[in-house]
Amino acid sequence: MNSAALSLAASMFEVAGSDNDALADTDTELYILGIKYKTPNDADAILHDVASRFWFTYRTGFVPIGGPSGPVKDTGWGCMMRCGQMMMAEGYLRFFLPAGRNFRWRPNLTDSVYWEILNMFIDKRHSSYSIHQIVQMGHSEGKEIGQWFGPNTIAQVLKRIASNEFDKQVNVHVAMDNTLVLDEIRKLCQPNVKGRKSSKKSNDNPQTWKPLVIIIPLRLGLSDVNTEYIDQLKLCFRLPQTLGCIGGKPNHAHYFIGYLESDELLYLDPHVTQSYVDTTTTTDDTTYHCDRVNRMKFSSLDPSLALAFACKTEADFNDLIAKLKENLPLRPMFEICEANPFNLQNKKAEHHGVLTLSSDDDFEVV
């Protein structure tokens, strides 16, 4: 891996967590995006897993955003956008690489699909999920160029971008009002199938289901996360469909990918400014991966966050919902309903593709 990137990541690790000991020096169980590990025996496998996730950070030296006088770096304001990119790219790896969640990165990969996915996220004006596309989508809906996004805003922007007709089509459903409405998701992922009920045959046929990313923006307290939700967050990190969660406040957003039993979160940190690397012209992708994992106490987590899940098939979706219904307590972080329990206004807003980009501070506190 690029030595500069490693040294930056290492220094970031040293200052970020409440406990600076390396994972290899601990003796605990942990989960990373649905996979269980045990330290110290699995330390190498853990780092390889972490290094296989895309690491999108602040960049400098890209083409100006919005015109010749626009910003050429996103340091100080782009961290939540980078977290959204990491979360979304993880979904694409699950959906389109044969290994799915078991994909493991190494330098000099020759897999063309891997490179296609990476190039959807690099900082080129016409890349599908580039910082340029994200900022411009927000700008068209009232966000200033260079303005920080919150979890709800980036979720809505990713949904809008994903609705474009890419070669690799992915649906994004953003659950609003702390409610996951199953009928809305089925209509989204099965647009040509009306009035049908789930069947074993359809579950086994991915051609009737468009790959789905579910994003659930939440606010789990006023200034701190209510402790009763910590076990629910842990449950979500254990599920095989999890894409982790993104969260934080201005200049301090992270992509959370798992947790230790010692009540610490594991996360990737975008707050490292690296030079822009165009992977359409070079095969050096080392600055897009990091083999260090950061740690944070659950008590330090900002209550404004967004959970995400990836369902490649209808069977994945049904399994996710069954596990959530079975394991979430009587006072869950979010509700699961077959039909929309709210008024026509929400349906109307979704029908017209309305973005409420100023609503990051307007969540209902649960």
Salt bridges, closest charged atoms under 4 A:
ASP19 OD2 - ARG295 NH2 3.41
ASP27 OD1 - LYS38 NZ 2.52
GLU29 OE2 - LYS36 NZ 3.54
ASP49 OD1 - ARG53 NH2 3.11
ASP49 OD2 - ARG101 NH2 2.78
ASP49 OD2 - ARG104 NH2 3.50
ASP74 OD2 - ARG82 NE 2.93
GLU90 OE1 - ARG53 NH1 2.90
GLU90 OE2 - ARG94 NE 2.86
GLU116 OE1 - LYS168 NZ 2.30
ASP123 OD1 - ARG82 NH1 2.89
GLU141 OE2 - ARG160 NH1 3.37
ASP183 OD1 - ARG186 NH1 3.81
ASP204 OD2 - LYS200 NZ 3.19
GLU228 OE2 - ARG331 NH1 2.44
ASP263 OD1 - LYS234 NZ 2.48
GLU264 OE1 - ARG295 NH2 3.02
ASP269 OD2 - HIS254 ND1 3.70
ASP269 OD1 - HIS271 ND1 2.37
ASP278 OD2 - LYS124 NZ 3.24
ASP285 OD2 - HIS289 NE2 3.90
ASP291 OD1 - ARG292 NE 3.70
GLU314 OE2 - ARG196 NH1 3.61
ASP319 OD1 - LYS323 NZ 2.56
GLU338 OE1 - ARG186 NH1 3.15
